[in-house]
Amino acid sequence: MNFDELPLLPQLLTAVKACGYETPTPIQRDTIPTVLAGKDVLGCAQTGTGKTAAFALPMLDRLTAAPAKKKGAVRALILTPTRELALQIGESFELYGKYLNQRSTVIFGGVGQAPQVAALKKGVDILIACPGRLNDLVGQGLIDLSHIEIFVLDEADRMLDMGFVHDVKKVIAKLPAQRQNLMFSATMPKEIEQLAAGILHDPAFVKVDPVS
């Protein structure tokens, strides 16, 4: 199967080709059509399986296809445990969304918030965030999560290991009830299964064996 066989917008397929991708990885092949169909997804996959493209491409497609319900509102949120991951995901959205007009920005702690706040004020469609800084900015009234259409919880098991579960639950409590949810975790301990049960509605389960 080639990327061309996936029902993605031509602008996305052009960007994918420019990245040198030809054949989707197993997680991309299984996840992209499911996300495009509007279903929730629980993905069991390590880093390095191509899961960022598996959620980023169909998200960009869906956000482009449907007009924003509220002008200037943040429409998609990707929650990730570390700044390194947040920055990597941010770069992927820039690359894949090169020919679309979906604006994304990355926010994380450990640095001054002023540049991040300035980027938010310009208007952002897709927000990639670490939970601590996100809760700070929401608490200051600088981010409104009430119009989120797609929510991604990435590396859920690492969130757990790093003690972020409380922060994650705080974020989820601020999201609208009506939304699409995508959750990815390399392992599925009991706590992650419970978290998934509380977030996901009738999800498609996508499992990919670790990269050998």
N, C-alpha and C positions, 0 to 999 in steps of 0.2 A: 504493500500500500504506500502511495506517495502522499505528500501534503496536499497536492492538487485535488485529491479525492475527498478531502475533508471540506464540509460546507462553510468555509471561511471566506470573509470578504477579500476581494482581489488585492486591496492595499495590504492586508495582513500576509497574504501569500507572497507578495512581492518582497515584503520585509523579511519573511522567513527565508526566502531564497537568497537574499542578500547576506543573511547570517550563515549561509552554506548548508542549511538543513534540507534534506531531500525526503528521508523516510522518517515518519514519526516514531518515537520510542513507544514501547508497549503502554506506558501510562498516558502518553499523549493520545495514542490511538483510541484508548478506552474512555479517557476523561473528556476530551474535547467535544464529541457529539453529545455526551450526557449533559455537560454544562450548557451547551447551545440549546438543548431541549428544555432548559430551565429547572432541571432536577438538582436536588442536593447530592453532594458526593462525599463519601468517606474514603479517602485514599491512603493505603498503607504503602509507603514508599520512602526509600532513603534519599538523601541529597545525592545528586549525580545521576538520577534516573530521568532527568528532563521534566521534573514536575512543575517548575516555574512556568515553562511554556504551556504545560498542560492546563494550567488555570488562567494564565495571562492572555493567551490568544482568544479563547472563547469569551472571556470577560470583556476584552476590548471590542470584540464583535458585537456582543449584546448591548453594551453601553452606546456604541455608535448607532446601532439599529433603532434603539428606542430613545425618544427625546427625554431630557431630564424633567422630572416632575416639578422640581423647583429650580429656577435659574441660580447658578452659583453654588448649589448644595453639593457636599461630598456625596458621591453616589456609590463608591466601592471602598471597602476597607480591607487591607491585608495586615494581619497581626502576626508578627514574627519575633522570636526571642532575642536576637542579637543585632547590633548595628551593622555587622559585616553582612549578615543575611539581608537585612533591610536594604542596604546599599546595592547588593547584587540584584535583588528583585527590582529595585528602582531602575537599575541600568537595563534590565530585561524589558521593562515596560517602555523605556525610551526607545530601545531598538525596535521592538515589535510594533510600537505605535507611531513609528516615524512618519507614516503617511496619513495619520488620522489626527483629529484635533481633540483627543482626550488628554487632559493635563494631569500629570501625576507628581507627587512630591513625597519625600522621605522624612520622617521625624523620629528622633531617638534621643536618649539622654546623654549625659556626660559632656555636652557642649552647650554653649549659650543658646537660648531659645529664639533670640531676635531674628536671625536669618530664616528660621523655620516659620515663625509667625508671619514674616513679610511674604514668604511664598504662599502661605495659606490665604492671606488677604487678597492676593491676586486672583484667587479662585482655583479650586482643585477638584477634579472629578474623582481621581483615584488616590487614596492615601495609604502609604505603606508605613507602618508604625511599630515601635516597640511599646509594650503595654504601659510602662511607668510614665514615660514622657507624654503618651497619649492621654492618660488619666489626668496628669497635671494640667495640660492645655484645655481639656474638657472642663475641668474644675474651675479654670480661670475664665470660662465662657468664650474661649477662642476657637473651639471646634464644636460643631453641632453634628451629632451622629444620627439624628432622627429621620434622615432621608436616605439612609444606606439601602441600596438595592441588592448588593452582593457582598457577602462577608466571607473572608478566607481566614482560617486559623491554620497557620503553617507551623510545622515542627512541634506539634502539640505535646509530644512526649518530652521534648527539651524544655518547653515552658514549665512543665511539671517538675522536672529535675532542677530547674533554676529557681523554683519557688514563685512562679508568676501566676499560678492558677487563680489566686484571689483577685489579682489585677485583671486577669482575663474575664472573670465573671462580672467584675465591675463594668467593664466595657460592654459586655453582652447585654447587661441590664439597660443600657442606654440606646440599644438598637431597636428599630421598629420591628414589630412582630412579623410583618409580611416582608420576607426577604429570601434570597437564595443563599444557602450556606455550603461552603466547601471546607473540608477539614482534612489535613494531611498529617500523618504521624509515621515514624519509621517502625515503631513498636506499638502494640495495643494493650498496655497494662489496664487493669480493672478501672482505675481512675479515669483513664482516657475514654474507655467504653462508656462510663457513666456521663462524662462531659459530653461525648458525642450524642448520647441519648437525649440530653437536655437541649442540644442545639439543633440537631438535624431532624428533618421531617422526611420519613420514608426514603432514606438515601440509597443511591446506587453505591455498591461497595467495589472499589477498584484496588486490587492487590498486585503489587509488582515485586518479584523476587529481587533481592539485593544484587547490585551490579557485581559480576564476578571479577 
